Amino acid sequence: MGEEQRVGYEEMLARSRAEFESVPDFTVAVEEEFALLDPETLGLVNRFEELQEAAKGTELEPHLVGELIASEVEVRTGRCDSFADAAALLGERRQQLRALAEPRGIALAATGTHPWSPWQEQRIIDTPHYRLNDEVLRYVVWRNNSFGIHVHVGINGRDRAIRVCSALRNYLPELLALSGSSPFVEGVFTYLHSARTQIFTRMFPRCGIPDALTGWDEWEAYVRFLYETGSITEHTQIWWSVRPHLAFPTVEIRICDGQPDLGEAQSLAALSYALAARLARAYDEGEALPAHPHHWIEENFWRAIRYGLAGELIDLDTFEVRSTRAALERLVEWVLPVAEELGCASYLAVPAANAAERQIARFEEGARLEEIYAEQVGRKEPVRG
């Protein structure tokens, strides 16, 4: 490793340490990834650069970024001081993106995977970051045509942020189960509720459920280990499903599938946000934070991938197996006092069916993938040539 790179990551760690000590508690930002589609066929189209150019000079410009493939775009709320602001901006960003895309003949979708477009036809965008990932990961990154929703929560105090991050790992299966929206990929009914998660977290290195960390020093030691061994050259190459973010002083929850429905996106973000805040309050009050073994959490993680909201999860304190809906209802009840304080309680809900269940039900009724996907996009059935 060169001295310049060593100095660079040491400066980054020092800056991140300081920012976690000064960030206000419970700021929130949400990022949503959308598929770019041909409005007639609803297949993926490589047109990100056109949208990026069209956004110049608009309110959306600083909030629109590329995300790996040219048939994908990410929009961000930006940091908000309240969840109400973030929820409103989720809707505004969708409207702003649609206003750019539709006049240019681009449709948008937000399920975790595209049901049929081949990964072989998607082009990696030409930026230094994604060129590097392409060179390092090759097939792993080519295969990752997926669309998610990420929630950033400001947690004041670097050790406190690490402890919240480590506690959140225990609840990733619940959040994933609630978010499941991707039962179809490559023209196949996978029988999974989140094919996106299986593709992404099971293929990428340093991905999925992380180990529990005791504090900032342990986190820094791990980051140094990765840099000094040449395992990473950018901090974003730590792709954990929940991670302390080194560019922003936030804990980033990255496990969830994209959401076709705005209301469900807001609800999912609200639960993620309230859960992080509830865990921070538990830490402050000396309440024991969950710290279950990685391989126990993995059992629930698989259940969430396979069965989503329709399945069962294991209570890792008692080993009782209960419906996933019941587990989520208990989780909502647990976070509710903090959610009320932070103004996001009205967004919390466990739906009768999530996006994956609705799509699977239509498939079992005999609907074709084209019909089902058109319903998620809010369009008429596409014309397949």
Secondary structure, DSSP 8 states (H G I E B T S, - for coil): --HHHHHHHHHHHHHHHHHHHHS-TT-EEEEEEEEEE-TTT--B---HHHHHHHHTTSTTGGGEE--SBTTEEEEE---BSSHHHHHHHHHHHHHHHHHHHGGGT-EEE-SSB-SS--GGG--B--SHHHHHHHHHHTHHHHT--B-EEEEEEE-SSHHHHHHHHHHHGGGHHHHHHHH--B-EETTEE-S-SBHHHHHHHTTSSSEES-----SHHHHHHHHHHHHHTTS-SSGGG-EESEEEETTTTEEEEEEEE--SSHHHHHHHHHHHHHHHHHHHHHHHTT-------HHHHHHHHHHHHHHGGGSEEE-TTT--EEEHHHHHHHHHHHHHHHHHHHT-GGG----SS-HHHHHHHHHHTT--HHHHHHHHHTS------
